């Protein structure tokens, strides 16, 4: 098991000059206390740099080398830094030294290209060659699984992605979990057996081509084999492209996640811009309607005279209409030969008829004039109605209010837009938009590749079925050479099937063991008595189970920390590769009781634990009380200047 024993620093981050942290060779917990910005994360990064030559900032972003060296030394023109890590594994003692210094001829380095990184690995007093050292480091602590040994509170949050099949980050963590649990050993053997089976397929086809009776079948098998090679190459290429795209997507998602608030503001800004334009268009239309109504607004000034004229004309209209009707009735009675009145149904006497005829005769052409005059009066009434004051004024008032409402609404939206623009003043909007566009493009490409991979797999399945059909027919025509090739192919096929089943069984057994151990750790860590267990999914995501058997759907950030630590402990318990866990600020979101439980349980999670905390997060008295004999060392980070921190062993 990998066990750290000492860390030597030279001008790394705030650690000016040469400094050293000694770590007990006994199993237990070492605590390093330091306030914010004193160098706790730098210590974690120093270990990471020693093993992998990388220094990570927030969000797992690789930091530029020129930002890693001590600032005070850099101000004096002294650039570069060095880390030496001492550790042991089984019966071997190691010293891993990695240094970063300006390239020859570079006086003031300005980019990573101006630096050169060198390292060497000493094992039991002998320096290993570069290739051997690389293989040894990868054996001791592969970078792909380093997240389970070196992590901070921010990294713990990523384990929530294991509960969802959507984020690519969850998939990468799941793959790393299987790597630390040793699954790749089986999957690699399975892949090798598949290759051997494929080669034996080809040998069987060649053997069949050597016999006239089986020549046609052999040719067909050879053709299918050649086609299968092409399909497998396509599949591998697609899978490789998909892996690269998923990695790109994970980075883009992380970038979008960091700028989530800005992205929301930007989206709101785009919505407001469109809304302002839409309101402006509607306002322009309403203003046009108001202008049309205002073109006849003068009529409202004449509302009273028009109403008076309308009253006079209406009276005249009624009078003329009555006279015209009377004349029409008289004329009708004159022309009608009947002796009854059509209105009262009374008999019309000769005397009355004479009076009617006299009245009609005396009126002469007056009837015609009345009809013309009535038509003229009605035309005047219609003309004046067109400019009716009250209705016109109400219409103008409504349209004016609509324009005012649109103006106020537009002003409010513009003010809101200006406020968002101010908040986005120092934001590179183009870069954010590009990230968003790149993420959408990556998603589309991933979808296209997924469809392509599905089609390729379907074609491979069809190819396999055709090959099996031909082999069944070949079985009846087998010669000695063909029988030997067939036995070889069948042996590799059986072995491949065996390892394929073994991978499935082993994965299921691992999940059950991890679930059991994670539950054990979780119940020791949580303060909630109604929580019963943790349930694992196919991606090693853990869900909290209530006593009534139901799942807890929503978890706080603190609960997420507890679940993640439970998973890390379970992985340490079940992994073939064991090592120390170095945790930076794990208790920031936890209450005191959860902190107490975790401190008490840490020695059962890993044989060596290094905690980087500030005293309010983990009071020294609490650590001593809960760890007792498992507390192997206490160090503190003392401030000398804003750019200079000293490592001091606690003696109190």
TAPE-V588112 format. One record per pair of residues at least 6 apart in sequence whose C-alpha atoms are under 6 Angstrom apart, sorted by sequence separation. I is the first residue (numbers start at 0). GAP is how many residues later the second one is. D is the distance in Angstrom with one decimal. If there is no record, write none. Layout:
I	GAP	D
I	GAP	D
//
This chain:
10	6	5.1
48	6	5.7
55	6	4.5
56	6	5.8
87	6	5.7
120	6	5.7
207	6	5.2
208	6	4.2
339	6	5.4
535	6	4.6
544	6	4.7
638	6	4.8
9	7	5.1
54	7	5.7
55	7	5.5
86	7	5.3
120	7	5.8
207	7	5.8
339	7	4.3
534	7	5.4
543	7	5.9
637	7	5.5
9	8	4.4
54	8	5.6
85	8	5.7
161	8	4.5
338	8	5.5
339	8	5.4
533	8	5.8
534	8	5.1
543	8	5.5
637	8	5.1
8	9	5.6
85	9	4.6
160	9	4.5
208	9	4.6
338	9	5.1
533	9	5.4
636	9	5.7
8	10	5.1
44	10	5.4
84	10	5.7
207	10	4.5
533	10	4.7
636	10	5.0
7	11	5.8
68	11	5.6
84	11	5.1
102	11	5.7
533	11	5.6
7	12	4.4
68	12	5.6
83	12	5.5
101	12	5.8
102	12	5.2
120	12	5.8
532	12	5.2
635	12	5.4
6	13	5.6
83	13	4.2
101	13	4.3
102	13	5.6
204	13	4.6
531	13	5.6
634	13	5.7
6	14	5.1
82	14	5.9
100	14	5.5
101	14	6.0
518	14	5.2
530	14	6.0
531	14	5.3
634	14	4.3
5	15	5.6
82	15	5.5
100	15	5.6
518	15	5.1
530	15	4.6
531	15	4.9
634	15	5.1
5	16	4.4
81	16	5.9
99	16	5.7
204	16	5.4
529	16	5.9
530	16	5.7
633	16	5.4
5	17	5.3
81	17	4.1
99	17	4.5
204	17	5.4
529	17	5.5
4	18	4.6
80	18	5.9
98	18	5.7
80	19	5.4
98	19	5.4
4	20	5.9
79	20	5.2
97	20	5.7
79	21	4.3
97	21	4.1
514	21	5.7
96	22	5.4
96	23	5.6
95	25	4.6
94	26	5.9
599	26	5.3
94	27	5.0
581	27	6.0
584	27	5.9
599	27	6.0
93	28	5.5
579	28	4.7
580	28	5.0
581	28	4.7
582	28	5.2
583	28	4.7
584	28	5.0
93	29	4.6
579	29	5.6
92	30	5.8
92	31	5.2
144	31	5.4
557	31	5.2
557	32	5.3
49	33	6.0
568	36	4.3
521	44	5.3
520	45	5.2
64	47	5.7
49	48	5.5
517	48	4.8
517	49	5.3
517	52	4.9
516	53	5.0
15	54	6.0
319	54	5.9
12	55	5.1
12	56	5.1
13	56	5.5
513	56	5.3
11	57	5.1
12	57	4.8
10	58	5.8
11	58	5.7
10	59	4.9
11	69	5.4
10	70	5.0
9	71	5.6
9	72	5.1
524	72	4.9
524	73	5.5
8	74	4.9
7	75	5.7
7	76	4.9
6	77	6.0
6	78	4.8
5	80	5.0
4	81	5.5
168	81	5.7
4	82	5.0
167	82	5.6
3	83	4.2
2	84	5.5
2	85	5.4
1	86	5.9
302	86	4.5
1	87	4.6
0	88	5.2
298	88	5.6
0	89	5.9
299	89	4.4
292	103	6.0
289	109	5.4
286	116	6.0
285	117	5.8
282	120	6.0
282	123	5.5
275	134	6.0
251	187	6.0
206	275	5.4
203	281	5.0
199	289	4.8
196	292	5.8
196	295	5.0
196	296	5.8
193	302	5.9
192	303	5.3
189	306	5.8
189	309	5.5
173	365	5.3
161	377	5.8
162	378	4.6
161	379	4.3
180	394	4.5
179	395	5.8
155	408	5.9
149	431	5.9
151	431	5.4
148	432	4.2
149	432	4.9
150	432	5.3
151	432	4.4
152	432	5.9
148	433	5.9
152	433	4.8
39	572	5.7
27	575	5.9
0	577	5.2
1	577	4.6
0	578	5.7
27	579	6.0
28	579	6.0
30	579	5.8
34	579	5.1
26	580	5.1
27	580	5.2
28	580	4.7
29	580	4.8
30	580	4.7
31	580	4.9
32	580	5.1
33	580	4.9
26	581	5.3
28	581	5.8
32	581	5.1
27	602	4.7
28	602	5.0
29	602	5.3
31	602	5.8
33	602	5.7
27	603	5.9
28	603	5.5
29	603	4.7
30	603	4.9
31	603	4.6
32	603	4.5
33	603	4.8
27	604	5.8
29	604	5.9
31	604	5.4
23	608	6.0
15	628	5.8
13	629	5.3
14	629	5.9
13	630	4.8
14	630	5.2
13	631	5.3
//
